[in-house]
């Protein structure tokens, strides 16, 4: 199978996300996350499912990456944003799918993993966005507890924060992403959504997201 041009794919996916307003940069009017962290970028990949053309393109790239890794026995979508993409991939590859909650239900059978996982099956985790990778680690633990083999995760976008790299390393998971903050910033400059002088402000956030707001004088 022909190897994928990673940089061209990253640029194409970043451009696609801009086209549907899934990525927004506001370096001088930052967003506030649930954690309280201020950020010059907001990524909402949930918008992809509402755009058939873009959805089909992203699914195609996700499937290509999975084929390069090796088609698994089952794909596992993270609840909730990864579920739809896992379903698209499972349908395209004609393989089983499950989805995994961040924690077990407190009623019924108390499931954390919905769907059927058999001991010894190889599962690939599907996620839409990677920040700290905390949810990804929980998903991997839940799958491994049921006897699944988990070594890889495929996602649409990552900020490439140090916390995520540390968490993936500790959990022994290799992340494969379609695009990231660096390619998105470069694409934004080409599309004139960002000025050159704003680029470093955004990249500095990724180096120290916890303290960026204070350093920039927003706190």
C-alpha positions as a printed Julia matrix, in Angstrom:
219×3 Matrix{Float64}:
   0.0     0.0    0.0
   1.24    3.46  -0.9
   2.56    5.44   2.07
   0.58    8.49   3.18
   2.11   11.96   2.84
   1.65   12.98   6.47
   2.3    16.71   6.02
  -0.09   17.06   3.07
  -2.76   15.13   4.95
  -2.26   17.33   8.02
  -2.6    20.49   5.92
  -5.68   19.16   4.12
  -7.43   18.16   7.34
  -6.53   21.46   9.02
  -7.9    23.34   6.01
 -11.08   21.26   6.13
 -11.58   22.02   9.81
 -11.26   25.75   9.08
 -13.79   25.49   6.27
 -16.44   24.29   8.72
 -15.31   26.63  11.55
 -14.19   23.71  13.72
 -10.98   25.57  14.64
 -11.06   29.13  15.93
  -8.05   31.2   17.01
  -8.5    34.15  19.39
  -5.03   35.02  20.76
  -6.22   38.34  22.22
  -9.64   37.17  23.43
  -8.94   33.66  24.75
 -11.46   30.93  25.41
 -11.97   29.53  28.9
 -12.01   25.73  29.18
 -13.96   23.73  31.77
 -10.7    23.26  33.65
 -10.36   27.03  33.99
  -7.42   27.19  31.57
  -7.43   30.1   29.14
  -6.62   29.22  25.53
  -6.1    31.14  22.29
  -7.56   28.21  20.33
 -10.82   26.3   20.41
 -11.39   23.11  18.44
 -14.87   21.65  17.97
 -14.59   18.55  15.81
 -18.17   17.62  16.63
 -19.09   19.91  13.74
 -17.64   17.38  11.28
 -20.64   15.05  11.57
 -22.94   17.81  10.25
 -20.97   18.22   7.0
 -21.26   15.16   4.7
 -18.45   16.08   2.3
 -15.96   16.92   5.05
 -17.09   13.94   7.13
 -16.41   11.6    4.23
 -12.93   13.1    3.7
 -11.95   12.83   7.37
 -13.24    9.26   7.53
 -11.18    8.38   4.45
  -8.0     9.68   6.08
  -8.77    7.92   9.37
  -9.3     4.63   7.54
  -6.05    5.1    5.61
  -4.12    5.56   8.84
  -5.72    2.5   10.39
  -4.84    0.41   7.35
  -1.21    1.5    7.67
  -1.2     0.5   11.34
  -3.05   -2.74  10.62
  -6.8    -3.33  10.65
  -7.85   -4.27  14.21
 -10.47   -6.73  15.4
 -12.58   -3.87  16.74
 -12.6    -0.06  16.84
 -13.4     1.64  20.14
 -14.89    5.12  20.15
 -14.43    7.36  23.17
 -17.69    8.74  24.54
 -19.03   10.94  23.33
 -17.17   12.7   20.52
 -15.31    9.64  19.24
 -18.42    7.48  18.87
 -19.6     8.8   15.51
 -16.16    8.56  13.91
 -15.69    5.04  15.21
 -19.05    4.14  13.66
 -18.05    5.6   10.28
 -14.76    3.69  10.36
 -16.36    0.43  11.46
 -18.88    0.68   8.62
 -16.16    1.42   6.07
 -13.94   -1.47   7.21
 -16.85   -3.79   8.02
 -15.5    -4.61  11.47
 -17.04   -4.57  14.98
 -17.26   -1.41  17.06
 -17.68   -0.58  20.73
 -17.76    2.68  22.62
 -16.31    3.44  26.02
 -17.54    5.8   28.72
 -15.19    7.72  30.98
 -16.57    5.68  33.89
 -18.99    2.77  34.41
 -22.72    3.46  34.54
 -24.21    3.68  38.01
 -27.3     1.69  36.97
 -28.3    -1.32  34.89
 -25.36   -3.63  34.23
 -22.87   -0.95  35.18
 -21.14   -1.12  31.81
 -18.28    1.14  30.89
 -17.74   -0.53  27.52
 -20.85   -0.82  25.34
 -20.79   -3.49  22.67
 -18.97   -6.79  22.59
 -15.28   -7.19  23.39
 -13.72  -10.64  23.38
 -10.57  -11.49  25.32
  -7.52  -11.3   23.08
  -9.06   -8.99  20.48
  -6.94   -6.12  19.19
  -8.69   -2.79  19.6
  -7.78    0.65  18.22
  -9.13    3.68  20.09
 -10.81    6.41  18.03
 -10.92    9.99  19.35
 -11.76   13.35  17.78
  -9.49   15.6   19.87
  -6.47   15.07  22.11
  -5.62   17.56  24.84
  -4.14   15.86  27.91
  -5.12   12.31  26.79
  -6.72   11.63  30.16
  -9.87   10.22  28.58
  -7.83    8.07  26.21
  -6.0     6.44  29.11
  -9.31    5.66  30.85
 -10.61    4.05  27.66
  -7.47    1.93  27.27
  -7.7     0.75  30.89
 -11.36   -0.22  30.48
 -10.65   -2.2   27.3
  -7.62   -3.94  28.76
  -9.62   -4.87  31.84
 -11.9    -6.88  29.52
  -8.91   -8.6   27.95
  -8.48   -6.49  24.8
  -5.04   -5.67  23.4
  -4.62   -1.91  23.04
  -1.44   -0.41  21.57
  -2.71    2.31  19.21
  -5.03    5.28  19.07
  -6.08    7.25  16.0
  -7.42   10.79  16.37
  -8.34   13.74  14.18
  -6.53   16.54  16.04
  -3.98   16.93  18.82
  -2.56   19.98  20.59
   0.6    17.92  21.28
   0.71   19.02  24.88
   3.46   17.51  27.01
   0.82   16.08  29.35
  -0.65   14.03  26.51
   2.74   12.74  25.39
   3.54   11.7   28.97
   0.17   10.0   29.43
   0.4     8.06  26.18
   3.92    6.93  27.0
   2.91    5.79  30.47
  -0.11    3.93  29.07
   2.01    2.34  26.31
  -0.17    3.72  23.52
   1.06    5.06  20.19
  -0.92    8.05  18.95
  -1.52    8.62  15.25
  -3.2    11.94  14.41
  -4.44   13.45  11.17
  -3.41   16.99  12.08
  -2.17   19.08  14.99
  -1.78   22.6   16.34
   1.41   23.34  14.39
  -0.09   22.44  11.0
  -3.31   24.26  11.9
  -1.44   27.45  12.73
   0.56   27.24   9.5
  -2.63   26.68   7.52
  -4.34   29.6    9.29
  -1.52   31.92   8.23
  -1.82   30.76   4.61
  -5.57   31.37   4.73
  -4.98   34.75   6.39
  -6.93   33.78   9.48
  -3.8    34.53  11.52
  -0.97   37.01  11.23
   2.63   35.9   11.48
   3.09   37.83  14.74
   0.25   35.83  16.37
   1.76   32.42  15.66
   4.24   32.35  18.55
   1.57   33.46  21.01
  -0.44   30.35  20.17
   2.5    27.97  20.12
   3.64   29.34  23.5
   0.25   28.34  24.94
   0.86   24.7   23.99
   4.19   24.77  25.84
   2.61   25.9   29.11
  -1.21   25.99  28.95
  -1.62   26.2   32.74
   0.27   29.49  33.05
  -0.22   31.03  29.61
  -3.18   33.21  30.64
  -1.27   34.74  33.55
   1.85   35.34  31.46
  -0.26   37.08  28.81
  -1.91   39.33  31.43
  -5.4    37.86  31.15
  -5.47   36.75  34.81
